[in-house]
Amino acid sequence: MIIPIIGLLLGIVIGLMSPITIPIQYSSYMSVAILAALDSVFGGIRSSIEKTFNIEIFMSGFFGNAVLAAILTYIGDQLGVPIYYAAIFAFGVRLFQNFAIIRRYILMGFKKK
């Protein structure tokens, strides 16, 4: 479980230190992509704690969520409707649910010791 957390923290540090800027027209794509990635990471951590982690499911969810979210964002841009809000809502809800479950597992683990 510690390896995904180290990878996440390392990725955040590298991202904050790199001088890359994202053009404003791609900001909605990036926000959805970041949420999709975080949703997959927290889902992977949760399944690792529950001892049900499967790399195929993780990778297919990671890329599948990103592609679906990008398609929704693109269609919304073409229609002039912010459809990407649906992806932000869905990923946000799942992200907080996974975080709450992970937190419970960690706190219950500390209380048992």
N, C-alpha and C positions, 0 to 999 in steps of 0.2 A: 504494500500500500504506500510505502514511503517513496518509491520510485516515481509514480505519477505526480505526486505532490512536488517533488524536487523538479521534475520536468516542467510542470506548470509554472513554478516560481522562476526557474531559469528562463523560460520563454517570456515571461512578463518583464524580467530585467533586461533581456536582450531587446525586446520590443521598445522599451522605454529609452534605452540608450542609443538605438539606431536613429540616424538622421532622416528617416523616410517620412514623407508627408503624403497623405491621401487627398487627392482632389475632391472638392466638395460634391461633385456630381456622383461620386462613388461612396459617399458616406453612408447612405442607406444600405448599400450592399455590404459594406464592412461591418456595420452594426449587426446585421443579421448573421453574417459569417462568424463574428466573434461569439454571439449568443449560441449559435449552432455548435461551435467548437466547445464552449464551456459546458453546454448541456451534455455533450457526449463525454467529456472528461469527468464531470461529476457523476454521470450514469455509470461510467467505467469504475470509478472509485467505489460507488455504492455496490455494484455487482461484485467487485473484488472483496469487499467486506463481507458480503453475503455468501461468498465462495461460489458464485455462479458466473464468474467472468468468462467470456468467450471472445477471443480476438476477432473472429469472423463477424460476430454480431456487432462488436464495437466498431470495427472499421467500416462495415456496411452502413451502420447508423451515422457515423461521423461524416462520410462522404455523401450518403443519401440525404441526410438533413441539410447539408450545405447546398447540394444541387437543387433540392426542392425549394429551399428558401431563396436561392438566387433566381430561380424561375419565377416564383411568386413576385419577387421584387421587380424583375424585368417586365412581367406582364402588367404589374401595377404602374410602372413608369410609362409603358406604352399607352395605357388607358387613362393616365392622369389621375389614378386613384391610388392612395397609399395602402395597397394590399399587404405590403410587408409588415404592417402593424399586426396582422394575424400571426405571422411567424414570430414576431417579437413577443407577443402575448403568450403564445404556446411555449416557446423556449423559455421565457421568463418564469412561467408557472412551473414547468418541469425542473428548471434549475433550482428554484427555491424548495420544491418538494424533495428533490434529491439531497440538497444541502441539509434540510431538516432531518431526514432519515439518517444521513451520515453523522450528524451531530448527536442524535439519540444513541446510535451505536457506540460512538466514542465516549459519551458521558456514562452510558450503562456499563461499558467496559472498565472505566475508571472506578466506578462504584463497587464493582465486583472484586477488585483487587485489594 
